Amino acid sequence: MTDCFGKSVLQHCQLARQRKRPSNHCQVPSVVVGSAVLLAGLGAALIQAWQGNNSADSSIRILAADRETASVHVIFAYDSAALEAHYLEHLVWLNAVGAERAADRHSNAWTSDTAVGYWLSGAPEDLPDLLETLKGVFDPINLPSEFAGKERDIVLREYEFRMTDNPDAQAGEAMKAFLYDGNVIAVSPIGTPDEIMMLDYDAARAVHAATHVPANARLVVIGDVTERRLRRAMRDAGWPEMEPADVAPPPFELVAPETTTLRYPDPDAAPRMGWRRVVALPEPVQFDLLEAQTALLRDILDTNLPGGLAGPLRFDAAVARSFDVQVWPIDEDNIEISFSAAPDAGVSLTQLKTAFEDTLSEVANGGIPEATYSRVLNRFDGFWPDWDDDDETSRWMADYVLDRVSNLRGALSKRELQRLHRGLSLDTTNELLRQLAGDGRTAIAFIGPEESFE
């Protein structure tokens, strides 16, 4: 699923976690206090404790603290069409939980570009109950055809709610399709009305049989739960055990650099611009390190310090009335920048676009000054938790691990994460900036009255 200008739900969660602020778009639950136990695979036991508790199973990691509720998440990778996976998510949840779901417990299901997930929460003593209910996602789908038809109608209503009379969402889908052309993540789970009406119940059941199997599942438990307690609950629930297959994000390969400008005339809309670019890096960078490097660059660009965008675009020259800039990794080899802005009075969207591109180029050519880099770096500690605060670290690690599993990635240990800051430097930050200002695949969207475009 996507939000304005096409950033995916999981990207929103990732960016919110970078800024240590909650995002309304995140389907990953916010953990107030608690421990997190990640089962890396259904047969691979738990994962090693970040506190340093060693286990005979090298895949064990336990994040310990008190918490009143426990949440259980099951996540599956898929390689079918994204819309089909979205429809399947609806069918699986209805088949597993249906009308029998108690009203006093939270529940959820989600579909991203590469995975589907299901989760329940309740008291820690209800863990066997939660697991037994979620175990139903493995069961063959056996719904009356009329229910399957109703779920398809619900998917259509979701499309109408998100896309109809929403030029930001329409632009986001078009930009995403252009930027990621030829890659799995170019195709949105939201679909189109014609595609939705073509969804087939039997085809969805076949996809379920191929994807919703123990070998393709990842189980995450967040709460005041020990390894022994989880093991016992899994046995009591009859949870399937099987050695998992390797799961990884689909490969991404950037197609040839090209620029497209999309126009969405709306006489009643406030003028605004979305600008996104994807660039390939000359050498791969470990994903967690690259996430930190891009987050630091984003923080610098957001300032009115020399090397930032706020001075040239807002304060020194009244070009943008407001703007938001984000930078994030797609994978180890590709990064993306997003700039969304509203023009100041008397400034056209074309002038805003030109001013932004010129400013980005000038900053990249001149380089970020040492003083600016040092000042922003000094307050960048907030990207990670206070490692000396066990409760804060536990909450952060729970969100981090769930984010990584939801994105089909491995999670680093606490010790590995604590060393990432060593990979931050002015040189690497400037190099990333130069890459983003150079050749890439660029999508621009103008929204508003047509006379505001030029």
C-alpha positions in Angstrom: 0.0 0.0 0.0 1.2 3.5 -0.6 0.6 7.0 0.6 1.0 10.4 -1.1 3.6 10.5 -3.9 3.9 6.7 -3.6 6.1 5.9 -0.7 5.1 2.4 0.5 3.7 1.6 4.0 6.9 0.0 5.0 9.0 2.9 3.7 6.8 5.2 5.9 7.5 2.9 8.9 11.2 2.9 8.1 11.4 6.7 7.8 9.3 7.2 11.0 11.7 4.8 12.8 14.6 6.8 11.5 13.1 10.0 13.0 12.0 8.1 16.1 8.5 9.4 15.6 5.4 7.3 15.0 3.8 7.1 11.6 0.1 6.8 11.1 0.8 4.6 8.1 2.8 2.0 9.9 1.2 -1.4 10.4 4.1 -2.4 12.6 2.8 -1.8 16.1 4.4 0.7 18.4 5.9 -1.0 21.4 5.6 1.1 24.6 7.4 -1.3 26.9 8.3 -4.9 26.4 10.5 -7.6 25.1 10.6 -9.0 21.6 11.3 -12.5 20.7 11.9 -13.1 17.0 11.5 -16.6 15.5 13.6 -16.3 12.4 11.9 -19.3 10.9 9.4 -21.7 12.1 12.0 -24.5 12.6 14.9 -22.2 13.4 14.1 -21.5 17.1 14.5 -18.0 18.5 17.2 -15.5 17.9 20.2 -14.7 20.1 19.7 -12.2 22.9 21.1 -8.7 22.3 22.0 -8.5 26.0 24.5 -11.2 25.3 22.6 -14.3 26.4 24.2 -17.1 24.4 22.2 -20.1 23.2 23.0 -23.4 21.6 20.9 -22.1 18.7 22.8 -19.3 17.0 19.5 -17.9 15.7 18.2 -16.9 19.1 17.8 -13.2 20.1 15.6 -12.1 23.0 14.8 -8.5 23.8 13.7 -8.4 27.5 11.6 -6.0 29.4 8.1 -6.0 31.0 5.0 -5.5 28.9 1.4 -6.0 29.6 0.4 -7.3 26.2 2.0 -9.6 23.7 1.7 -9.4 19.9 2.2 -12.2 17.5 3.0 -11.6 13.8 3.3 -14.1 10.9 4.9 -12.8 7.7 5.1 -14.4 4.3 7.1 -13.5 1.3 5.3 -13.8 -2.0 6.3 -13.8 -5.7 2.8 -13.5 -7.2 1.2 -10.3 -8.5 0.9 -7.7 -5.7 -2.8 -7.2 -6.2 -3.4 -10.9 -6.0 -1.5 -11.0 -2.8 -3.6 -8.2 -1.4 -6.8 -10.0 -2.3 -5.3 -13.2 -0.8 -4.6 -11.4 2.4 -8.3 -10.6 2.8 -9.3 -14.2 2.1 -6.7 -15.7 4.5 -7.7 -13.4 7.4 -11.4 -14.1 6.9 -10.7 -17.9 6.6 -8.5 -17.9 9.7 -10.4 -15.6 12.0 -13.7 -14.6 10.4 -16.7 -13.6 12.4 -15.4 -15.6 15.5 -12.8 -13.0 16.3 -13.4 -11.5 19.7 -14.1 -7.8 19.6 -11.9 -7.0 22.6 -8.6 -8.0 20.9 -6.7 -6.1 18.4 -6.1 -7.7 15.0 -4.6 -6.7 11.7 -3.4 -7.9 8.3 -1.4 -6.1 5.7 0.2 -6.4 2.2 3.3 -4.6 1.1 5.1 -4.8 -2.2 6.9 -8.0 -1.3 5.2 -9.6 1.8 1.9 -10.2 3.6 1.5 -10.2 7.3 -1.0 -11.1 10.0 -1.0 -10.2 13.7 -2.9 -10.5 16.9 -2.3 -9.2 20.4 -3.5 -10.0 23.9 -2.3 -10.8 27.4 1.0 -12.9 27.5 -0.9 -15.7 29.2 -3.1 -15.9 26.1 -0.1 -16.6 23.9 -1.2 -20.3 23.1 -4.6 -18.9 22.1 -3.1 -16.2 19.8 -0.8 -18.8 18.2 -3.6 -21.3 17.7 -5.8 -18.6 16.0 -2.9 -17.4 13.8 -2.1 -20.9 12.9 -5.2 -20.7 10.8 -3.4 -18.7 8.1 -1.8 -22.0 7.0 -5.1 -23.7 6.6 -6.5 -24.2 3.1 -8.9 -21.5 2.2 -12.4 -22.8 2.3 -14.8 -19.9 2.0 -18.2 -19.8 0.3 -17.8 -18.2 -3.1 -20.1 -15.4 -2.1 -17.7 -14.4 0.7 -14.8 -14.4 -1.7 -16.8 -12.1 -4.0 -17.6 -9.7 -1.1 -13.9 -9.5 -0.2 -13.1 -8.6 -3.8 -15.7 -5.8 -3.5 -13.9 -4.7 -0.3 -10.6 -4.5 -2.2 -12.4 -2.3 -4.8 -13.8 0.0 -2.1 -10.2 0.3 -0.7 -9.1 1.4 -4.2 -11.9 3.9 -4.4 -11.2 5.2 -0.9 -7.5 5.6 -1.6 -7.4 6.7 -5.2 -10.7 8.3 -6.3 -10.4 12.1 -6.3 -6.9 11.8 -4.8 -4.3 13.2 -7.2 -1.5 12.7 -4.7 -2.2 8.9 -4.5 -2.6 8.8 -8.3 0.6 10.6 -8.8 2.4 8.3 -6.3 1.3 5.2 -8.1 2.4 6.6 -11.5 5.7 7.8 -10.1 6.4 4.4 -8.5 5.6 2.5 -11.7 8.0 4.7 -13.6 10.9 4.8 -11.1 10.9 1.1 -10.4 10.0 0.0 -13.9 10.9 -3.6 -14.6 11.1 -4.5 -10.9 8.7 -6.4 -8.6 8.1 -3.3 -6.4 6.9 -1.3 -9.4 3.5 -3.0 -9.2 1.2 -1.8 -6.5 -1.0 -4.0 -4.3 -3.8 -1.5 -4.8 -4.4 -2.4 -8.5 -7.0 -0.8 -10.7 -10.8 -1.3 -10.9 -10.5 -3.5 -14.0 -7.7 -5.6 -12.4 -9.6 -6.0 -9.2 -12.7 -7.3 -10.9 -10.6 -9.9 -12.7 -9.4 -11.4 -9.4 -10.1 -15.1 -9.3 -10.9 -17.0 -6.1 -9.4 -20.3 -7.3 -6.2 -18.6 -8.4 -5.9 -16.9 -5.0 -6.3 -20.3 -3.3 -3.5 -21.7 -5.5 -1.2 -18.8 -4.5 -2.1 -19.4 -0.9 -1.1 -23.1 -1.2 2.2 -22.1 -2.6 3.1 -19.2 -0.3 1.5 -19.8 3.1 3.6 -22.7 4.1 5.9 -23.0 7.2 9.0 -22.9 5.1 8.1 -19.4 3.8 6.9 -18.0 7.2 8.5 -15.7 9.7 7.1 -15.5 13.2 7.7 -12.5 15.5 6.5 -12.3 19.1 6.7 -9.0 21.0 6.0 -9.0 24.7 7.1 -10.2 28.1 7.7 -13.7 26.8 10.6 -16.0 27.4 12.0 -18.5 24.9 10.8 -21.4 27.1 7.3 -19.9 27.3 7.1 -19.4 23.6 8.2 -22.9 22.9 5.6 -24.3 25.2 2.9 -22.1 23.7 3.9 -23.3 20.2 3.6 -26.9 21.3 0.3 -26.3 23.0 -1.1 -24.6 19.9 0.2 -27.3 17.5 2.3 -24.8 15.7 4.0 -26.3 12.6 7.8 -26.7 12.7 9.9 -26.9 9.6 13.3 -25.7 8.5 12.6 -22.4 6.7 13.8 -21.6 3.2 16.0 -18.5 2.6 13.9 -15.4 2.3 15.3 -12.1 0.9 13.9 -9.0 -0.8 13.5 -9.4 -4.6 16.5 -8.0 -6.6 16.2 -4.5 -7.8 17.9 -3.2 -11.0 17.5 0.4 -12.0 16.7 0.9 -15.6 18.2 3.6 -17.8 18.1 7.2 -16.4 15.1 9.1 -17.7 12.8 11.9 -16.5 9.1 12.1 -16.7 6.8 14.9 -15.6 3.2 14.1 -14.7 0.5 16.8 -14.5 -2.7 16.5 -12.5 -4.8 19.7 -13.1 -7.2 20.4 -10.4 -8.7 23.9 -10.2 -9.6 23.5 -6.5 -6.3 22.0 -5.3 -3.5 23.9 -3.7 -0.5 23.9 -6.0 2.1 21.3 -4.9 5.0 19.3 -6.4 6.4 15.9 -5.9 9.9 15.1 -7.1 11.6 11.7 -6.7 14.8 10.3 -8.0 16.4 6.8 -7.8 20.1 6.4 -8.4 22.4 3.4 -8.5 25.5 3.5 -6.2 28.9 2.7 -7.7 29.5 0.1 -4.9 27.1 -1.7 -2.6 26.8 -0.6 1.0 25.5 -2.7 3.9 21.8 -1.9 4.2 21.7 -0.8 7.9 24.7 1.5 7.4 23.3 2.9 4.2 20.0 3.6 6.0 21.9 5.6 8.6 24.0 7.4 6.0 20.9 8.5 4.0 19.1 9.5 7.2 22.0 11.7 8.2 22.0 13.3 4.7 18.3 13.9 4.9 18.7 15.7 8.3 21.4 17.9 6.7 19.3 18.8 3.7 16.4 19.6 5.9 18.3 22.4 7.7 18.8 26.1 7.0 22.5 25.7 7.6 25.0 26.0 4.7 24.5 22.9 2.7 20.9 22.6 3.6 17.8 23.3 1.4 15.8 25.5 3.8 18.0 28.6 3.4 18.0 28.8 -0.4 14.4 27.7 -0.9 12.6 29.2 2.0 14.5 31.8 4.0 17.0 33.4 1.6 14.6 33.3 -1.3 10.8 32.8 -0.9 10.5 29.9 -3.4 8.9 27.1 -1.3 6.3 27.9 1.3 6.9 24.5 2.8 8.7 21.3 1.9 9.6 17.9 3.0 12.7 16.0 2.0 13.4 12.3 2.5 16.3 10.0 1.5 16.3 6.2 2.0 17.9 3.1 0.6 15.9 0.8 -1.7 18.6 -1.9 -1.3 22.4 -2.0 -0.9 22.9 -0.7 -4.4 20.2 2.0 -4.9 19.0 5.0 -3.0 16.0 7.3 -3.5 15.4 11.0 -2.7 11.9 12.5 -2.4 11.1 16.2 -2.3 7.6 17.5 -1.9 6.8 21.2 -1.7 4.2 23.9 -2.0 5.3 27.0 -3.8 5.4 30.5 -2.3 3.1 33.2 -3.6 3.8 34.0 -7.3 6.0 31.0 -7.8 5.0 28.5 -10.5 5.6 24.7 -10.0 8.1 24.8 -12.9 10.0 27.6 -11.1 9.9 25.6 -7.9 11.2 22.5 -9.7 14.0 24.5 -11.3 15.0 26.2 -8.1 15.1 22.9 -6.2 17.2 21.1 -8.9 19.6 24.0 -9.1 20.0 24.1 -5.3 20.5 20.4 -5.1 23.2 20.6 -7.8 24.9 23.6 -6.2 25.0 22.0 -2.8 26.4 18.8 -4.2 29.0 20.5 -6.3 30.2 22.7 -3.4 29.9 20.0 -0.8 28.4 20.0 2.7 30.6 22.2 5.0 32.4 20.5 7.8 30.7 22.8 10.3 27.2 21.9 9.1 28.1 18.2 9.1 29.5 18.3 12.6 26.5 20.2 14.0 23.9 17.8 12.5 26.0 14.8 13.4 26.1 15.9 17.1 22.3 15.6 17.3 22.1 12.5 15.2 22.3 10.3 18.2 18.5 10.2 18.2 18.6 7.9 15.1 19.5 5.1 17.5 18.2 4.5 21.1 20.1 5.4 24.2 22.0 2.1 24.4 22.4 2.5 28.1 18.7 2.6 28.6 17.4 -1.0 28.6 13.8 -0.1 28.2 14.3 2.4 25.3 16.7 -0.1 23.6 14.1 -2.9 24.0 11.4 -0.8 22.4 13.7 0.3 19.6 15.0 -3.2 18.9 11.4 -4.6 18.8 10.4 -2.0 16.1 13.7 -2.5 14.3 13.5 -6.3 14.2 9.9 -6.3 13.1 10.7 -3.8 10.4 13.5 -5.9 9.1 11.5 -9.1 9.1 8.5 -7.4 7.4 10.9 -6.2 4.7 12.4 -9.7 4.3 15.7 -8.6 5.7 18.0 -9.9 8.4 18.4 -7.9 11.6 21.8 -6.9 13.1 22.7 -7.6 16.7 22.8 -4.8 19.2 26.6 -4.9 19.1 26.7 -4.6 15.3 24.2 -1.7 15.4 26.3 0.1 18.0 29.3 0.1 15.6 27.4 1.5 12.6 28.2 5.1 13.5 31.8 4.4 12.6 30.7 4.3 9.0 29.4 7.9 9.0 31.7 10.5 7.6 31.6 13.8 5.7 33.1 12.2 2.7 30.5 9.4 2.4 27.7 11.9 3.0 29.0 14.2 0.2 29.4 11.2 -2.1 25.8 10.2 -1.6 24.7 13.7 -2.2 26.7 13.9 -5.5 25.1 10.6 -6.6 21.6 11.9 -5.9 22.3 15.1 -7.8 23.7 13.2 -10.8 22.1 10.9 -13.3 19.2 8.8 -12.2 15.6 8.0 -12.9 13.4 11.0 -12.0 9.7 11.4 -11.7 8.0 14.8 -11.1 4.4 15.4 -10.4 2.6 18.8 -10.6 -0.8 19.0 -8.8 -3.1 22.1 -8.7 -4.7 24.6 -11.1 -3.2 24.3 -14.5 -2.1 28.0 -14.5 0.1 27.2 -11.5 2.2 24.7 -13.5 4.2 27.2 -15.7 
